[in-house]
Amino acid sequence: MYDTYIMKRTQIYLEADQDRRLATRATAGGVTKSTLIREAIETYLAVPGDADRLAQFRAAVDAVAQTPLQVPDGETYVETIRAADIARQAELDARRG
């Protein structure tokens, strides 16, 4: 997952409770605290930022705009809804016996 040949050492400050919980989780997982911190950073960085999410949203809107909606005419739409209502009512009536 990580390029172990090129690592940069850095120092961070944790609250005492954070350090305790991190140590507990590292011990439970059989890994080092450093490994957990690197995994957490990687997870955080893998999530796109606001600008990326906005660009993805705009691309999705543009893609949808390219495809015309297939909307039935009003009469067909109403008939479809009414038929579904009739079928649902018949099913309820059948369950009631």
C-alpha positions in Angstrom: 0.0 0.0 0.0 2.8 2.4 0.9 6.1 2.9 -0.8 8.3 1.8 2.2 11.4 3.0 0.4 10.4 6.6 0.4 9.0 7.7 3.7 9.2 11.1 5.4 9.5 11.3 9.1 7.2 13.8 10.8 6.1 14.6 14.3 2.5 15.2 15.5 1.0 16.0 18.8 -1.9 13.9 20.1 -4.1 14.4 23.1 -3.4 11.9 25.8 -6.8 10.2 25.2 -6.2 10.0 21.5 -2.8 8.4 22.1 -4.3 5.8 24.5 -7.1 4.9 22.1 -4.7 4.7 19.2 -2.4 2.4 21.1 -5.3 0.2 22.1 -6.5 -0.1 18.5 -2.9 -0.7 17.2 -2.4 -3.5 19.8 -5.7 -5.1 18.9 -4.9 -5.0 15.2 -1.3 -6.2 15.6 0.1 -3.1 13.9 2.0 0.0 14.9 0.4 3.4 15.8 2.3 4.8 12.8 0.6 2.3 10.5 -2.8 3.3 11.8 -2.0 7.0 11.3 -0.8 6.4 7.7 -4.0 4.5 7.0 -6.2 7.2 8.5 -4.3 9.9 6.4 -4.7 7.8 3.3 -8.4 7.4 3.9 -8.8 11.1 4.5 -6.9 12.0 1.4 -8.8 9.5 -0.8 -12.1 11.5 -0.3 -12.4 14.2 -3.0 -12.4 17.8 -1.9 -15.3 20.2 -2.4 -13.9 21.4 -5.8 -13.6 17.8 -7.0 -17.1 16.9 -5.8 -18.5 20.0 -7.5 -16.8 19.1 -10.7 -18.1 15.5 -10.5 -21.6 16.8 -9.9 -21.4 19.2 -12.8 -20.2 16.4 -15.1 -23.2 14.2 -14.0 -25.6 17.1 -14.6 -24.1 17.6 -18.1 -24.3 13.9 -18.8 -28.0 13.8 -17.9 -28.7 17.0 -19.9 -27.3 15.1 -23.0 -30.0 12.4 -22.7 -33.6 13.6 -23.3 -36.1 12.4 -20.7 -38.6 9.8 -21.9 -41.8 11.3 -20.3 -45.1 9.8 -21.3 -48.0 12.0 -22.3 -50.3 13.0 -19.5 -53.1 10.6 -20.4 -50.8 7.6 -20.5 -49.2 8.6 -17.2 -52.6 8.9 -15.4 -53.8 5.6 -16.9 -50.6 3.9 -15.6 -51.1 5.3 -12.1 -54.7 4.3 -12.0 -53.9 0.8 -13.2 -51.4 0.4 -10.5 -53.9 1.7 -7.9 -56.5 -0.8 -9.2 -54.0 -3.7 -9.0 -52.9 -2.7 -5.5 -56.5 -2.5 -4.3 -57.3 -5.9 -5.9 -54.3 -7.4 -4.0 -55.5 -5.9 -0.7 -59.0 -7.2 -1.3 -57.6 -10.6 -2.0 -55.7 -10.6 1.2 -58.7 -9.7 3.2 -60.5 -12.6 1.7 
